[in-house]
Amino acid sequence: MKKLLLFIAITFYWSRGSAQQPAEHKDKLTADITEQFQYTIESTKPVKNGFYKAFYKKKTLIADGTYKNDKKTGVWHFFSAEGDVLEDFDYDSNKLLYEAPEQKDSRFKYAVDYNLTDSDIVIQPIKPGGRLFGYIPYLNILKQVGDIPNLADGNCYVVLKLLVSPLGRLADCNASIECGGSTPVVKNINTDQLADDDKTFIPATYNKKKVASQIEVYCLINRFGELDIY
């Protein structure tokens, strides 16, 4: 009887322990970007625990980090579609460790509501996650805005405009859509479905003071109907 009870206890312990061993999952974030991560089941729900990686076209690493209880932890590294380092961010201390300089042909433009002089020092707003991975939640955003004239004809351009508050929160979002030289159509974007992290930025500063700013992202529409910034 004692041996039977011991066997049952060992089996129960092993089954509980095995249930907490991380499993791996792969999924598509966009047509060109896939993610791979570890998770455990907590209260019947999958919770990210362990490594996280995202790849462009299944081969170029664009995000590399660790999750603990569904939250990013430690230092994460973010890369461009060409594999160049875009950003290093420490989620434990909420501190930016490195941000790659903007290229002259960057699709990102920034503005603050001040008349600037040569002596003013302005630092642009920054999205934790870098200028590729950090903006993935916005790439499918056109699916929210309904029918757009001539969208199916191709040759469409989109300027995604994000208003960021002095506290680093997304305050407003809209998309200006132009197809085939037609008059641009401006659509407001409902951001309620975005996760809290997706609406969090490092705010712009004007002479070391945190200020509101606007980010403009110049995009094309790819063959999948998604925004293309890479």
HELIX and SHEET records of a PDB file:
HELIX    1   1 LYS A    2  ALA A   19  1                                  18    
HELIX    2   2 PHE A  133  TYR A  135  5                                   3    
HELIX    3   3 ILE A  136  LEU A  139  1                                   4    
HELIX    4   4 ILE A  141  GLN A  144  5                                   4    
HELIX    5   5 LEU A  151  ASP A  153  5                                   3    
HELIX    6   6 ASP A  197  LYS A  199  5                                   3    
SHEET    1   A 7 ALA A  23  LYS A  28  0                                        
SHEET    2   A 7 ILE A  33  GLU A  42 -1                                        
SHEET    3   A 7 LYS A  45  TYR A  56 -1                                        
SHEET    4   A 7 THR A  60  LYS A  68 -1                                        
SHEET    5   A 7 LYS A  71  PHE A  79 -1                                        
SHEET    6   A 7 VAL A  85  ASP A  90 -1                                        
SHEET    7   A 7 LYS A  95  GLU A  99 -1                                        
SHEET    1   B 5 PHE A 108  ALA A 111  0                                        
SHEET    2   B 5 SER A 213  ILE A 221 -1                                        
SHEET    3   B 5 CYS A 156  VAL A 164 -1                                        
SHEET    4   B 5 LEU A 170  CYS A 179 -1                                        
SHEET    5   B 5 VAL A 185  ASN A 188 -1                                        
SHEET    1   C 3 PHE A 108  ALA A 111  0                                        
SHEET    2   C 3 SER A 213  ILE A 221 -1                                        
SHEET    3   C 3 LEU A 227  ASP A 228 -1                                        
SHEET    1   D 3 VAL A 122  ILE A 123  0                                        
SHEET    2   D 3 ALA A 204  TYR A 206 -1                                        
SHEET    3   D 3 LYS A 209  VAL A 211 -1                                        
END                                                                             
